[in-house]
Amino acid sequence: MEIEVLGSFGGESPDHRLTSLLIDGRIALDAGCLCSALPIERQLGIEAVVLSHSHADHTNSLPFFIDNVFGRSDGALEIHGSAPTVYAVRKHVFNSAVWPDFSRLPNHLIPSIKFVEFSDEEPIELGSLRLLPVPVNHVVTTHGFLIEDDRSAVLWSSDTGPTDRLWEVANRTPNLKAVCIDVSFDDSLQDIADASGHLTPSGLAQELTKLEVDVPILLHHLKPTCVETIQQEVAALALSNVDFLEQGRVYDFG
């Protein structure tokens, strides 16, 4: 399994791209920066998009991505999301006011995109990949995903505050290679993290007491203004298995 980190941040600047992963070159997990991270030729290779939730930093590039692949892909491109996520994206983005409704273009019988709703902990089968949606603790309906193929598994959280089920899934997965989890704010912004459903370094330390397996922990979704302080606070925790998800890197979890 190869996971390319297109964007690993919870905010945007020239050096910080919004959250998106590309799995095995063909499945996009979130769509914060598909267009700015990938040339159009590689965008055309994406077979499906899986959304963790509806917030803009995870869906920002979706309308422009659809515009780029419109009419150049075989059949309708699938966009997978929970029922609340699909509702929000259709109502607030693909509504013909903000952006064309590509689920009805060129017409409703031959659409360019197809929305597919998933349910908690029911696997999404995408060729050789399986993504298990795990509900996490955020201000809107949000899921992390256990990403699996026949050889390995990676547990990736979307935005989350303190949660339990994610760690239960980690502890029961025998071929787990890594856990990727959100740390958005530094400790001085704990109140904001609590109110918005995110973690700080101190919150991360508490969460990791729930993990019973020894695997790498890769942090992502840092707010650009908090990056340096978060890095210092994480270093002070002196946790040998914790690192930061590196934007632009391709991870091989074979």
N, C-alpha and C positions, 0 to 999 in steps of 0.2 A: 504494500500500500504506500503510495506516494501522496503526501499532502504539501501543496505549495501555498505558502502564506502570502497571499496577494496584498492584504492589509491587516494590520493587527492592533489598530488603535480605536479608541472611543471618541475621537475627534479628528479634525482634518487640518492639515497644513501642508506646505510643499514636501515636508519630510515624513509626514504621518498620514497613511492612507486608512480609510474606514474599513471595518471588518469584512473580510472575504477570505475563504479558503477555496482551493481548487483540488479536488481529490481525483487522483489518477488521470488528470488532464481532461476530465469530462463531466464531473459533477461539481457544481458550485454550491458551497455551503455559505449562505448569506451573500448579499449583493451590494456591499457598501462601495466597492471600487472596481467592479469588473471592467469598466471601460477605460479607466485611467491606468490600470495595471496590465492589461492584456491588449496586444494588437488585435485588430478585427479578425484576422485569420485564425487566431486561437479562440476568440469568442465564438466563432462558428463551430468549434469542436465541442462546445458545452451542450450536453444532452438534457440536463435537467438542473433546476435551481431549487434548493431546499432552504426555507426561511425559518430562522429561529423565532422571530417575532417581527412586529410591524414597524418598529422605530426606524427613523430615517437613516441612522448610521449603519443599518443592516439592510436597507432597501434602496439606498440613494441612487445607485446606478442602474437599477432594474429597468426603468422606462427607456433609458438611452441604450442599454444592452439589447432590449427587445427591438428597438428601432434599428440597430445595427444588423441583427440577424434576420429581420423580417424579410420573408420571401427568399431567403438564401439557405434555409434549413429544410430537412425532410420532415414533413408533418408538423403537428403542433408541439411546441416546446412546453414541457411540463414544469409548473411552478408548484411546489409542495409546501403546504403550511397548515397550521391548525385552523379550525373554523374561524376563530376571532381574527387571526392574522390574514386569512384570505378575505374575509369581509372588509377589514380595514384597507387592505391594498386595493381591492376593487372599488370601494366607495371613495377613497381619498386620492388615489393615483390614476388608475385606469378607468376614469369616469367620464371621459370625453370632454371634460372641462379642464382638468389639469394635464391630462395626456390621453391620447386615443385609446379606446377600449379594444385592445388587440385580441381579446377573446371573441370578438365579432368581426375581425378583419382577416382576410378580405371579405368574409361573410360569416354568419353564425354557423353555417354548415361546414365550413372549412376554415376554422380559426387558426391564428398564428400561435396562440398560447392556450394552454389548458390548465386551469387551477385544480389541484388535487389536494383534498383535505386529509390530514392524518389525525390519528387519535393517540392519546398517551400510551406509550410502551407497546404500540403495535408496529412491527418493523416495516420500514419502507424498503422495498426490494428494487434495486437499480442495477441490473446486470449482476456482476459478481460482488457488488457492495450491498450491505445492509445497514441502514441507519435506524437505530431505536430511539424514538423521541422520549426524553425524560423531562418531566415538568420541573422547573426550577422557580426560584423566588424572585420575581421582578414585579414592576408596577403594572405591566400588562401580561397577558398570557404568553409565556416564554418557555422554550425548551432547550435543553442541552441534547447532545446526541452521542450514543455509543456507535462509533463507526467501525464496522467489521468487514473483513473478507475472510477467506478460508484459512488464513495464516495468522492474522493479528487483529488487535482491536485498539482503538484510541478513544478515550472519553473526552469530549469537548463540551465545555459549558458555554452557553451564551451568557448574557448579562445575568448575574444572580447575586443576591445577598445570601445570608446564611441559609443553608438548605440541608436536607438529609437524604432524600432519595438518590441524588446523584452519587453520593459516597457509598450507599448500599449497592448500587449497580457496579461501582468500581470494585468493591470488595468481593463481589461474586463472579467477576470476569476473569477466567484463568489465564487468558493470553493477552492481558492488558499490557500495552507498551508505554503508555503515557497518559497523563491527565492534563488537559489544557483548561485553565480557569481564569475568570475575570478578576483583575485587581485594577479598579478604575481611578480611585482617589487615594491620596496620601492620608496619614492618620489625622492630620489637622482638620480634615474635612469629613470626619466620621459621621457627623450629623447628616450631611448631605448624602453620603453613601447609604446610610440607613433609610433615609426618606425616599431615595431613588432606586433602591434595590441593587446595590453594588457592594463590592468588598474593598477593604483597605488592607495594607500589610498586616495590621493587627488582627483584622477579621479573618484573613487568610490563615494565620497561625492557629486560630481557634478551629477553623474548618478542617485543617489537616489532622487534627486529633481524631477525626472520624474515619480517617483512611487507614486501613489495616494492611495494605500491600505496599511494597517498596518499589515505586516506579517514578520516573522523572515527572516533575510538576512544571509545566510551562505556562507562564503568565502572559496575559494579553488584555486588550481593551483599555490600556492606560490612556487617561486624558492627556493630551500633549503638554498642557501647562503643569502637569504633576509628575512627568516622567522622571526627572532627576531626583526628586524627593522620594518617590516610590522606590527607585533603584537603591537609594541609600538606606531606606527603612527595611527593605527586603534583605539587603546585605547584612544588616544588623541582626536579623533573625538567625543567621548562621545555619541555614538549612542546606545541607550538601546536595540534596536532590532537586532544588528549586532553581529555575532559570527563566529567561524571558523568551517568548515565542518571537523569532526573528523575522521581520518583514522581508520578503523577497527570497527567503530560503525555501528549498525543497527538502522536506524531511522524508526519509525512507524508513517506514515502520514495517519492514518485511518480517 
